[in-house]
Amino acid sequence: MIFQTQQMQIVFGSLLFLLPVELFCYYYVLKKLTVTVGANHNQLSKKVPIPIEITVHNPTWIPILECTLVLTMKNGFYEEEKREQIKLPILAKKGQVLTTSITSSYAGCIEVSVKQLALWDLLRIKKLKKEVQAHSEYIILPEVVEDIEVDKNAYVTGQTEVEESSQKGNDFSEVNNIREYHPGDSLKDIHWKLSVKQGSLMVKEHVSMSSMQLIILMELEDNGRFQLDHMLDVVYSIGRKLLSEHMNFTLCYFSKRQGRMVTAPVINEDGLLDAFVQLMYEGTYPLGSHLGKEHIAYESEQITCLLWAYVGEKENGEAQVIYEEDMVHLVLTEV
């Protein structure tokens, strides 16, 4: 009996000695751990698996039996967020590489991030946590809707000044404003000399000088059920259709993030992609508010045709994409 008591005292004493040492080691490892998440990618497709590589690097000689990562996947355009916990061992002097994949049914800017990792000590007495900032972005573009037809009767045939300038290899536009760089801005618009002086990237905003313009005004409205996503498919497809018929246009929308109207002259496929990549960094506003129509300002003689796209509701409450030409129904598509 006395012998057993002595054994218990030895075990208990050893635990009292080892626990602080173990916790110190785990605190040390936790401080040294670093996390990286993949690399940024643009022009990805909906419903296609996106490979994600998460690396946890451990530069110490102490292995970790179980590390818990909090992985966050957020579609910033719709402000939709999902979280999941991933548990994995961390090897000494190497770390661990985890390969997984995600899919998105909707267009937007998908941010994949690890903002926290946690370790349990061997006795699972204390859980140690660490905040980290590891993320990557993936731009998911709208889908192409086949057999899109556009009534071009209101659009004056023949070349506009923008088309003529495009054929000559010139950018027929003027610099309307210079502002700080936002994710999604085209690199060709960076004002490099001013960026060096300011110490941060500055970009030039261009406004088309065509005397006759086709304007596509998009309302970034959604009711939480992602009906806007189909409208983006329709607008993107009509844009491709117009370009295939050598028709230039300007995309317009109200930016809730910037608090103003954004205009993007489109004269080729690259310009259309750039415009939609920038759009994916925006956010939505409530259905029916029509902030784009409310804030758009233009001189009527400079516009050949105004196409207004928004999500509406039918009498039975179902949603539909309404695409109007000079405020007259042009395309009506069920969601």
Residue frames relative to the residue before (quaternion, step in Angstrom):
aa qw qx qy qz dx dy dz
M 1.0000 0.0000 0.0000 0.0000 0.00 0.00 0.00
I 0.6569 0.4980 -0.2928 0.4845 3.51 1.01 -0.93
F 0.6274 0.5493 -0.3211 0.4488 3.57 1.08 -0.85
Q 0.6577 0.5054 -0.3020 0.4698 3.60 0.94 -0.88
T 0.6352 0.5273 -0.3255 0.4609 3.54 1.03 -0.81
Q 0.6479 0.5152 -0.3130 0.4656 3.55 1.01 -0.81
Q 0.6288 0.5312 -0.3279 0.4635 3.58 1.06 -0.80
M 0.6524 0.5106 -0.3107 0.4660 3.54 0.96 -0.88
Q 0.6443 0.5190 -0.3220 0.4603 3.57 0.98 -0.77
I 0.6433 0.5174 -0.3205 0.4645 3.57 1.02 -0.80
V 0.6584 0.5037 -0.3039 0.4695 3.57 0.96 -0.95
F 0.6732 0.4985 -0.2970 0.4583 3.56 0.89 -0.95
G 0.6540 0.5097 -0.3116 0.4642 3.56 0.99 -0.83
S 0.6351 0.5333 -0.3237 0.4554 3.56 1.04 -0.81
L 0.6490 0.5142 -0.3152 0.4638 3.55 1.01 -0.85
L 0.6446 0.5216 -0.3236 0.4557 3.55 0.98 -0.83
F 0.6720 0.4815 -0.2888 0.4829 3.57 1.12 -0.68
L 0.7233 0.4716 -0.2493 0.4386 3.56 0.89 -1.00
L 0.5993 0.6018 -0.3701 0.3763 3.60 1.01 -0.73
P 0.6803 0.4565 -0.3206 0.4755 3.66 0.78 -0.81
V 0.6325 0.5293 -0.3358 0.4549 3.58 1.05 -0.78
E 0.6590 0.5099 -0.3035 0.4622 3.54 0.96 -0.92
L 0.6638 0.5040 -0.3070 0.4594 3.57 0.89 -0.91
F 0.6217 0.5307 -0.3399 0.4651 3.56 1.03 -0.78
C 0.6573 0.5120 -0.3093 0.4584 3.60 0.93 -0.91
Y 0.6855 0.4820 -0.2904 0.4620 3.56 0.91 -0.88
Y 0.6036 0.5322 -0.3491 0.4802 3.57 1.08 -0.67
Y 0.6486 0.5244 -0.3083 0.4574 3.55 0.98 -0.87
V 0.6659 0.4915 -0.2998 0.4745 3.59 0.90 -0.94
L 0.6463 0.5379 -0.3235 0.4339 3.56 0.91 -0.94
K 0.6471 0.5264 -0.3112 0.4553 3.56 1.01 -0.80
K 0.7224 0.4595 -0.2361 0.4596 3.58 1.06 -0.79
L 0.5492 0.6353 -0.4017 0.3653 3.61 1.15 -0.47
T 0.0673 -0.7730 0.6300 0.0340 3.57 -1.10 0.80
V 0.1966 -0.7853 0.5822 0.0756 3.56 -1.14 0.71
T 0.0226 -0.7678 0.6399 0.0218 3.57 -1.07 0.79
V 0.1744 -0.7787 0.5974 0.0790 3.55 -1.13 0.72
G 0.8497 -0.2767 0.1605 0.4192 3.56 -0.57 1.25
A 0.4354 -0.6394 0.5479 0.3184 3.52 -1.21 -0.74
N 0.5928 -0.5904 0.4128 0.3600 3.56 -1.18 0.57
H 0.0252 -0.7845 0.6196 0.0019 3.57 -1.16 0.74
N 0.2023 -0.7628 0.6036 0.1136 3.56 -1.12 0.78
Q 0.8256 0.3046 -0.1888 0.4359 3.52 -1.40 0.14
L 0.3222 0.7194 -0.5399 0.2954 3.56 0.80 1.05
S 0.4476 -0.7081 0.4917 0.2377 3.56 -1.24 0.45
K 0.5606 -0.5901 0.4651 0.3481 3.53 -1.22 0.53
K 0.8506 0.1938 -0.1636 0.4607 3.54 -1.31 0.64
V 0.5652 0.5403 -0.4062 0.4728 3.58 1.22 0.47
P 0.4921 -0.6823 0.4445 0.3079 3.64 -0.72 1.01
I 0.1959 -0.7644 0.6078 0.0887 3.55 -0.98 0.96
P 0.3211 -0.7599 0.5245 0.2104 3.65 -0.51 1.07
I 0.0969 -0.7853 0.6113 0.0160 3.57 -0.91 1.00
E 0.1138 -0.7908 0.5995 0.0476 3.58 -0.82 0.99
I 0.0829 -0.7911 0.6060 -0.0001 3.55 -0.66 1.19
T 0.0871 -0.8103 0.5795 0.0065 3.57 -0.71 1.10
V 0.0959 -0.7533 0.6492 0.0433 3.55 -0.91 1.02
H 0.1332 -0.8223 0.5518 0.0414 3.57 -0.45 1.22
N 0.1073 -0.7853 0.6093 0.0215 3.54 -0.88 1.04
P 0.1752 -0.8287 0.5234 0.0928 3.64 -0.24 1.21
T 0.5963 0.5900 -0.3610 0.4075 3.63 1.23 -0.13
W 0.5492 -0.6026 0.4684 0.3404 3.55 -1.37 0.10
I 0.5881 0.5857 -0.3589 0.4271 3.59 1.25 0.09
P 0.2655 -0.7703 0.5557 0.1656 3.66 -0.57 1.05
I 0.2681 -0.7399 0.5968 0.1563 3.55 -1.25 0.53
L 0.3943 -0.7467 0.4839 0.2297 3.58 -0.68 1.08
E 0.8166 -0.0072 0.0313 0.5762 3.58 0.98 -0.74
C 0.0067 -0.7705 0.6363 -0.0380 3.53 -0.80 1.12
T 0.1990 -0.7897 0.5725 0.0952 3.58 -0.89 0.93
L 0.1449 -0.7792 0.6076 0.0517 3.57 -0.81 1.11
V 0.2516 -0.7259 0.6167 0.1715 3.56 -1.09 0.74
L 0.1100 -0.8164 0.5668 0.0085 3.56 -0.28 1.33
T 0.1070 -0.7998 0.5905 0.0161 3.57 -0.78 1.11
M 0.0753 -0.7697 0.6334 0.0251 3.57 -0.96 0.95
K 0.0188 0.8309 -0.5492 0.0878 3.57 -0.47 1.24
N 0.2226 -0.7178 0.6441 0.1426 3.55 -0.99 0.91
G 0.2939 -0.8134 0.4781 0.1533 3.56 -0.11 1.31
F 0.5938 0.5852 -0.3740 0.4063 3.58 1.11 -0.61
Y 0.7794 0.2810 -0.1430 0.5414 3.58 0.95 -0.90
E 0.3645 -0.7471 0.4703 0.2963 3.58 1.34 -0.07
E 0.3681 0.6959 -0.5098 0.3470 3.54 1.00 0.95
E 0.0219 -0.8254 0.5626 -0.0414 3.57 -0.79 1.01
K 0.0530 -0.7718 0.6334 0.0163 3.54 -1.08 0.85
R 0.1244 -0.7890 0.5986 0.0606 3.55 -1.13 0.72
E 0.0462 0.7770 -0.6278 0.0034 3.52 -1.20 0.54
Q 0.3710 -0.7166 0.5491 0.2177 3.54 -1.19 0.60
I 0.1186 -0.7784 0.6151 0.0414 3.54 -1.00 0.90
K 0.1378 -0.7930 0.5912 0.0524 3.58 -0.81 1.04
L 0.1413 0.7891 -0.5817 0.1378 3.56 -0.87 0.98
P 0.4737 -0.6434 0.5087 0.3208 3.61 -1.17 0.49
I 0.2472 -0.7575 0.5872 0.1426 3.57 -1.19 0.58
L 0.3293 -0.7698 0.5189 0.1725 3.58 -0.57 1.18
A 0.5330 -0.6175 0.4748 0.3304 3.56 -1.19 0.56
K 0.8571 0.1220 -0.1291 0.4836 3.58 -1.11 0.85
K 0.7213 0.3738 -0.2515 0.5260 3.60 1.22 0.12
G 0.2894 -0.7369 0.5576 0.2495 3.51 0.57 -1.14
Q 0.4257 -0.6838 0.5311 0.2631 3.53 -1.20 -0.53
V 0.1880 -0.7577 0.6154 0.1088 3.56 -1.09 0.78
L 0.1041 -0.7924 0.6006 0.0228 3.54 -0.75 1.10
T 0.1127 -0.7855 0.6068 0.0467 3.57 -0.81 1.02
T 0.0870 0.7783 -0.6139 0.0991 3.53 -0.78 1.09
S 0.2604 -0.7576 0.5686 0.1870 3.59 -1.22 -0.12
I 0.1515 -0.7617 0.6232 0.0923 3.53 -1.24 0.56
T 0.1524 -0.7569 0.6236 0.1222 3.56 -1.26 0.37
S 0.1582 -0.7711 0.6090 0.0970 3.54 -1.18 0.56
S 0.3316 -0.7516 0.5405 0.1817 3.55 -0.89 0.96
Y 0.7489 0.3470 -0.1813 0.5346 3.56 1.28 -0.23
A 0.5473 -0.5913 0.4784 0.3492 3.55 -1.23 0.53
G 0.3725 0.7265 -0.5284 0.2328 3.55 -1.21 0.42
C 0.5178 -0.5758 0.5126 0.3710 3.51 -1.38 -0.18
I 0.1505 -0.8069 0.5694 0.0456 3.57 -0.39 1.27
E 0.1031 -0.7844 0.6102 0.0404 3.56 -0.64 1.13
V 0.1176 -0.7682 0.6281 0.0385 3.55 -0.77 1.11
S 0.0900 0.8294 -0.5383 0.1195 3.58 -0.55 1.13
V 0.2065 -0.6987 0.6645 0.1662 3.48 -1.38 0.44
K 0.0832 -0.8375 0.5401 -0.0021 3.55 -0.45 1.22
Q 0.8011 0.1301 -0.0756 0.5793 3.60 1.23 -0.21
L 0.0063 -0.7571 0.6518 0.0427 3.54 -1.16 0.64
A 0.1478 -0.8039 0.5753 0.0302 3.55 -1.13 0.70
L 0.1543 -0.7690 0.6162 0.0716 3.54 -1.18 0.71
W 0.2475 -0.7106 0.6342 0.1778 3.55 -1.19 0.69
D 0.4547 -0.6338 0.5330 0.3279 3.55 -1.11 0.62
L 0.7127 -0.4759 0.2984 0.4201 3.60 -1.27 0.34
L 0.7214 0.4222 -0.2449 0.4914 3.57 1.03 -0.72
R 0.3502 -0.7621 0.4670 0.2802 3.56 1.38 -0.03
I 0.3217 0.7386 -0.5142 0.2943 3.52 0.93 0.99
K 0.8109 0.0921 -0.0141 0.5777 3.57 0.99 -0.86
K 0.2550 -0.7533 0.5910 0.1353 3.56 -1.04 0.86
L 0.1904 -0.7904 0.5778 0.0723 3.56 -0.71 1.11
K 0.1140 -0.8132 0.5701 0.0271 3.59 -0.88 0.98
K 0.0675 -0.7808 0.6204 0.0291 3.51 -1.25 0.58
E 0.3317 -0.7217 0.5731 0.2017 3.57 -0.96 0.91
V 0.0305 -0.7901 0.6121 -0.0126 3.58 -0.92 0.95
Q 0.2369 -0.7464 0.6031 0.1520 3.56 -1.30 0.34
A 0.2652 0.7363 -0.5725 0.2444 3.55 0.04 1.32
H 0.2088 0.7930 -0.5467 0.1693 3.59 -0.63 1.06
S 0.0803 -0.7505 0.6501 0.0879 3.51 -1.37 0.25
E 0.3147 -0.7594 0.5487 0.1523 3.56 -1.22 0.58
Y 0.0937 -0.7786 0.6202 0.0165 3.53 -1.13 0.81
I 0.2315 -0.7857 0.5632 0.1096 3.58 -0.61 1.17
I 0.1374 -0.7792 0.6098 0.0466 3.57 -0.68 1.17
L 0.2526 -0.7990 0.5333 0.1160 3.57 -0.59 1.17
P 0.6112 -0.5423 0.4166 0.3985 3.61 -1.22 0.37
E 0.5053 -0.6263 0.5008 0.3186 3.53 -1.31 0.35
V 0.4727 -0.6433 0.5203 0.3035 3.54 -1.27 0.44
V 0.2436 -0.7496 0.6015 0.1303 3.57 -0.81 1.06
E 0.3577 -0.7602 0.5036 0.2013 3.56 -0.60 1.13
D 0.8368 0.2406 -0.1767 0.4589 3.54 -1.37 0.43
I 0.2779 0.7390 -0.5559 0.2600 3.58 0.97 0.84
E 0.0808 -0.7844 0.6144 0.0264 3.56 -0.90 0.98
V 0.1332 -0.7885 0.5985 0.0483 3.57 -0.98 0.89
D 0.3530 -0.7163 0.5627 0.2136 3.54 -0.90 0.96
K 0.1182 -0.8387 0.5314 0.0160 3.55 -0.41 1.27
N 0.2918 0.7902 -0.5015 0.1975 3.60 1.17 0.34
A 0.7017 0.4691 -0.2805 0.4570 3.57 1.03 -0.79
Y 0.6336 0.5282 -0.3335 0.4565 3.55 1.23 -0.30
V 0.4243 -0.7228 0.4845 0.2504 3.58 -0.64 1.08
T 0.3836 -0.7333 0.5146 0.2242 3.57 -0.75 1.04
G 0.6149 0.5124 -0.4251 0.4227 3.51 -1.26 0.46
Q 0.6305 -0.5636 0.3869 0.3676 3.53 -1.28 0.25
T 0.2966 -0.6977 0.6201 0.2016 3.53 -1.11 0.74
E 0.6887 -0.4653 0.3386 0.4411 3.54 -1.26 0.15
V 0.6102 0.5504 -0.3595 0.4421 3.59 1.10 -0.65
E 0.6522 0.5118 -0.3174 0.4604 3.58 0.96 -0.88
E 0.6539 0.5108 -0.3214 0.4563 3.57 0.92 -0.89
S 0.6552 0.5109 -0.3082 0.4633 3.55 0.98 -0.86
S 0.6322 0.5446 -0.3315 0.4403 3.58 1.03 -0.82
Q 0.6604 0.5076 -0.3099 0.4585 3.56 0.99 -0.86
K 0.6804 0.4711 -0.2875 0.4821 3.59 1.13 -0.62
G 0.5250 -0.6542 0.4029 0.3662 3.57 1.28 -0.12
N 0.5713 0.5895 -0.3847 0.4221 3.59 1.20 0.34
D 0.3803 -0.6711 0.5797 0.2625 3.55 -1.30 0.41
F 0.1570 -0.8221 0.5431 0.0679 3.57 -0.07 1.31
S 0.4640 0.6324 -0.4789 0.3942 3.55 0.26 1.30
E 0.3010 -0.7290 0.5760 0.2147 3.54 -1.28 0.16
V 0.5098 -0.6206 0.4942 0.3328 3.56 -1.23 0.53
N 0.2134 -0.8095 0.5405 0.0837 3.55 -0.57 1.21
N 0.8019 -0.0527 0.0904 0.5882 3.59 1.09 -0.71
I 0.2031 -0.7342 0.6294 0.1535 3.55 -1.30 0.40
R 0.0542 0.8063 -0.5804 0.1002 3.56 -0.71 1.10
E 0.6656 -0.4839 0.3767 0.4253 3.54 -1.34 0.07
Y 0.5863 -0.5954 0.4346 0.3359 3.56 -1.21 0.64
H 0.1211 -0.7562 0.6394 0.0682 3.56 -1.08 0.86
P 0.5890 -0.5674 0.4209 0.3923 3.63 -1.05 0.65
G 0.7364 0.3652 -0.2915 0.4894 3.56 -0.82 1.01
D 0.5223 0.6227 -0.4224 0.4012 3.62 1.24 -0.28
S 0.5240 -0.6390 0.4656 0.3169 3.55 -1.11 0.69
L 0.5114 -0.6625 0.4581 0.2996 3.58 -0.96 0.88
K 0.6243 0.5629 -0.3492 0.4141 3.58 1.10 -0.60
D 0.6596 0.5056 -0.3094 0.4620 3.61 1.25 -0.29
I 0.4600 0.6889 -0.4526 0.3301 3.61 1.26 -0.02
H 0.2901 -0.7259 0.6022 0.1620 3.58 -0.95 0.97
W 0.2414 -0.8472 0.4536 0.1353 3.56 0.17 1.33
K 0.6573 0.5131 -0.3334 0.4399 3.61 0.88 -0.84
L 0.6856 0.4669 -0.2872 0.4790 3.58 0.90 -0.91
S 0.6003 0.5686 -0.3553 0.4360 3.60 1.11 -0.69
V 0.6388 0.5199 -0.3205 0.4679 3.58 1.04 -0.82
K 0.6732 0.4960 -0.2991 0.4598 3.60 0.95 -0.87
Q 0.7203 0.4527 -0.2485 0.4630 3.57 0.93 -0.94
G 0.4085 -0.7179 0.4736 0.3056 3.58 1.13 -0.55
S 0.7397 0.2464 -0.1931 0.5957 3.58 1.29 0.25
L 0.6140 -0.5828 0.3831 0.3695 3.57 -1.17 0.57
M 0.0776 -0.7740 0.6282 0.0150 3.56 -0.95 0.99
V 0.1485 -0.8027 0.5736 0.0683 3.59 -0.99 0.82
K 0.4196 -0.6878 0.5397 0.2441 3.52 -1.28 0.56
E 0.2410 -0.7423 0.6076 0.1476 3.57 -1.00 0.86
H 0.1953 -0.8035 0.5578 0.0715 3.55 -0.77 1.09
V 0.1358 -0.7532 0.6358 0.1000 3.54 -1.19 0.60
S 0.4697 -0.6937 0.4714 0.2757 3.58 -0.77 1.02
M 0.2700 -0.7767 0.5517 0.1391 3.56 -0.98 0.88
S 0.3223 0.7520 -0.5180 0.2496 3.58 1.17 0.37
S 0.4293 -0.7003 0.5045 0.2661 3.60 -0.96 0.80
M 0.7607 0.2170 -0.1544 0.5920 3.57 1.23 -0.30
Q 0.0100 0.8384 -0.5411 0.0642 3.57 -0.49 1.18
L 0.2666 -0.6856 0.6487 0.1951 3.48 -1.29 0.58
I 0.1148 -0.8079 0.5776 0.0216 3.59 -0.54 1.18
I 0.1129 -0.7487 0.6490 0.0742 3.57 -0.98 0.92
L 0.1165 -0.8062 0.5798 0.0159 3.55 -0.44 1.26
M 0.1231 -0.8061 0.5780 0.0312 3.57 -0.60 1.18
E 0.2358 -0.7338 0.6194 0.1493 3.54 -1.01 0.87
L 0.2465 -0.7892 0.5481 0.1263 3.60 -0.53 1.17
E 0.2594 0.7814 -0.5104 0.2481 3.55 0.71 1.17
D 0.0810 0.7823 -0.6144 0.0628 3.55 -1.07 0.78
N 0.3269 -0.7611 0.5345 0.1677 3.56 -1.12 0.71
G 0.6727 -0.5015 0.2977 0.4554 3.56 1.22 0.41
R 0.6868 0.4575 -0.2855 0.4873 3.60 1.27 -0.06
F 0.5196 -0.7105 0.3636 0.3050 3.57 1.29 0.48
Q 0.2761 0.7578 -0.5463 0.2260 3.62 1.04 0.63
L 0.5590 0.6159 -0.3850 0.4000 3.57 1.15 -0.59
D 0.5821 0.6151 -0.3750 0.3770 3.58 1.04 -0.69
H 0.6658 0.4850 -0.3068 0.4768 3.58 0.98 -0.80
M 0.6116 0.5409 -0.3574 0.4534 3.58 1.04 -0.67
L 0.6347 0.5213 -0.3287 0.4663 3.58 1.01 -0.78
D 0.6051 0.5438 -0.3467 0.4669 3.60 1.07 -0.71
V 0.6694 0.5080 -0.2954 0.4545 3.56 0.92 -0.97
V 0.6793 0.4859 -0.2958 0.4636 3.60 0.86 -0.97
Y 0.6457 0.5222 -0.3176 0.4576 3.58 0.94 -0.90
S 0.6771 0.4932 -0.2887 0.4636 3.59 0.96 -0.88
I 0.6415 0.5023 -0.3248 0.4803 3.59 1.00 -0.76
G 0.6152 0.5441 -0.3452 0.4542 3.58 1.06 -0.73
R 0.6581 0.4919 -0.3026 0.4832 3.59 0.95 -0.86
K 0.6372 0.5339 -0.3233 0.4520 3.57 1.03 -0.80
L 0.6545 0.5073 -0.3109 0.4666 3.58 0.94 -0.88
L 0.6710 0.4970 -0.3063 0.4570 3.58 0.90 -0.88
S 0.6318 0.5349 -0.3362 0.4492 3.59 1.06 -0.70
E 0.7136 0.3796 -0.2371 0.5389 3.57 1.25 -0.43
H 0.5328 -0.6815 0.3724 0.3363 3.56 1.27 0.59
M 0.4765 0.6335 -0.4594 0.4007 3.55 0.98 0.87
N 0.2554 -0.7690 0.5718 0.1283 3.57 -0.70 1.13
F 0.0144 -0.7959 0.6052 -0.0088 3.58 -1.17 0.45
T 0.3409 -0.7123 0.5722 0.2214 3.54 -1.34 0.09
L 0.2746 -0.7435 0.5890 0.1576 3.57 -0.88 0.99
C 0.0320 -0.7943 0.6066 -0.0060 3.57 -0.94 0.92
Y 0.1487 0.7652 -0.6219 0.0752 3.56 -1.14 0.63
F 0.4627 -0.6482 0.5204 0.3080 3.54 -1.24 0.44
S 0.2583 -0.7730 0.5655 0.1265 3.57 -0.80 1.08
K 0.3178 -0.7411 0.5613 0.1862 3.57 -0.59 1.14
R 0.6299 0.5528 -0.3306 0.4340 3.58 1.08 -0.70
Q 0.7725 0.3308 -0.1729 0.5137 3.58 0.97 -0.88
G 0.3890 -0.7554 0.4538 0.2685 3.58 1.26 -0.26
R 0.7128 0.3700 -0.2519 0.5399 3.59 1.10 0.63
M 0.6004 -0.5351 0.4432 0.3959 3.54 -1.35 0.13
V 0.1826 -0.7551 0.6215 0.1010 3.58 -1.09 0.79
T 0.0901 -0.7858 0.6109 0.0347 3.57 -0.91 0.94
A 0.0502 -0.7976 0.6010 -0.0108 3.56 -0.99 0.89
P 0.2524 -0.7689 0.5686 0.1473 3.62 -0.27 1.20
V 0.1183 -0.8022 0.5846 0.0264 3.59 -0.86 0.99
I 0.0092 0.8149 -0.5780 0.0429 3.56 -0.64 1.15
N 0.7918 0.1040 -0.0830 0.5961 3.61 1.26 -0.08
E 0.7271 -0.4395 0.3048 0.4305 3.57 -1.32 0.13
D 0.6273 0.5361 -0.3416 0.4499 3.59 1.01 -0.78
G 0.6508 0.5167 -0.3126 0.4602 3.57 1.01 -0.80
L 0.6307 0.5222 -0.3264 0.4722 3.58 1.08 -0.74
L 0.6560 0.5041 -0.3090 0.4692 3.59 0.95 -0.87
D 0.6434 0.5236 -0.3219 0.4563 3.59 0.94 -0.89
A 0.6551 0.5243 -0.3114 0.4462 3.57 0.96 -0.90
F 0.7114 0.4437 -0.2658 0.4759 3.59 0.92 -0.86
V 0.5812 0.5446 -0.3809 0.4696 3.61 1.13 -0.50
Q 0.6586 0.4903 -0.3023 0.4842 3.59 0.95 -0.88
L 0.6289 0.5557 -0.3291 0.4329 3.58 1.02 -0.82
M 0.6419 0.5641 -0.3277 0.4030 3.60 1.02 -0.77
Y 0.6305 0.5131 -0.3355 0.4761 3.60 1.27 -0.23
E 0.5529 0.6061 -0.3970 0.4115 3.59 1.26 -0.04
G 0.3472 -0.7063 0.5650 0.2477 3.56 -1.34 -0.19
T 0.5235 -0.6454 0.4613 0.3108 3.56 -1.26 0.29
Y 0.1995 -0.7420 0.6195 0.1611 3.53 -1.34 0.22
P 0.7281 -0.4914 0.2464 0.4095 3.61 -1.20 0.50
L 0.5906 -0.5879 0.4406 0.3338 3.52 -1.19 0.73
G 0.8093 0.2864 -0.2185 0.4640 3.56 -0.98 0.90
S 0.5503 0.6375 -0.4068 0.3539 3.62 1.19 -0.13
H 0.1580 -0.8451 0.5000 0.1039 3.61 1.25 -0.47
L 0.1094 0.8324 -0.5341 0.0998 3.61 0.84 0.95
G 0.5981 0.5670 -0.3667 0.4316 3.59 1.09 -0.58
K 0.6802 0.4772 -0.2831 0.4790 3.56 0.86 -0.98
E 0.6502 0.5372 -0.3101 0.4387 3.55 1.07 -0.77
H 0.7824 0.3693 -0.1774 0.4691 3.58 0.96 -0.86
I 0.5263 0.6489 -0.4353 0.3353 3.61 1.13 -0.36
A 0.0474 -0.7806 0.6233 -0.0046 3.54 -1.01 0.88
Y 0.1916 0.7759 -0.5804 0.1562 3.55 -0.81 0.96
E 0.4476 -0.6366 0.5501 0.3029 3.54 -1.35 0.25
S 0.4944 -0.7204 0.3939 0.2855 3.56 -0.51 1.18
E 0.6656 0.5123 -0.3349 0.4270 3.61 0.98 -0.69
Q 0.6389 0.5267 -0.3376 0.4476 3.60 1.22 -0.25
I 0.7063 0.4402 -0.2526 0.4935 3.60 1.24 -0.21
T 0.3157 -0.7378 0.5688 0.1802 3.52 -0.85 1.02
C 0.8051 -0.0654 0.1024 0.5806 3.56 0.93 -0.91
L 0.1587 -0.7653 0.6171 0.0917 3.55 -1.06 0.80
L 0.0990 -0.7725 0.6263 0.0340 3.57 -0.73 1.12
W 0.1315 -0.8113 0.5695 0.0098 3.55 -0.70 1.16
A 0.0691 -0.8218 0.5655 -0.0092 3.58 -0.55 1.18
Y 0.1823 0.7742 -0.5889 0.1435 3.57 -0.87 0.95
V 0.4723 -0.6354 0.5263 0.3102 3.56 -1.34 0.23
G 0.0722 -0.8055 0.5881 0.0107 3.57 -0.76 1.06
E 0.3667 -0.7104 0.5519 0.2372 3.55 -1.30 0.09
K 0.3817 -0.7047 0.5516 0.2313 3.54 -1.06 0.84
E 0.7239 -0.4453 0.3019 0.4319 3.56 -1.30 0.17
N 0.7007 0.4529 -0.2756 0.4774 3.60 1.08 -0.65
G 0.6180 -0.5944 0.3263 0.3978 3.57 1.28 0.23
E 0.5361 0.6156 -0.4191 0.3976 3.60 1.24 -0.16
A 0.4625 -0.7004 0.4792 0.2568 3.55 -1.17 0.61
Q 0.0258 -0.7731 0.6334 0.0209 3.52 -1.26 0.46
V 0.4000 -0.6805 0.5540 0.2646 3.55 -1.20 0.59
I 0.1157 -0.7924 0.5977 0.0387 3.56 -0.72 1.08
Y 0.0563 -0.7880 0.6127 -0.0202 3.53 -0.78 1.10
E 0.0538 -0.8533 0.5173 -0.0365 3.57 -0.34 1.25
E 0.2646 -0.7352 0.6076 0.1424 3.50 -1.20 0.74
D 0.8101 -0.1176 0.0130 0.5742 3.56 -0.50 1.24
M 0.6795 -0.5192 0.2476 0.4555 3.52 1.07 1.03
V 0.5826 0.5084 -0.4028 0.4897 3.60 1.19 0.56
H 0.5702 -0.6221 0.3988 0.3590 3.63 -0.84 0.94
L 0.1159 -0.7933 0.5959 0.0462 3.55 -0.88 0.99
V 0.7875 0.0009 0.0416 0.6149 3.58 0.85 -1.03
L 0.0604 -0.7810 0.6214 0.0172 3.55 -0.91 0.91
T 0.0093 0.8295 -0.5528 0.0787 3.56 -0.45 1.22
E 0.4027 -0.7013 0.5323 0.2505 3.58 -0.86 0.98
V 0.3804 -0.7039 0.5510 0.2370 3.57 -1.11 0.73
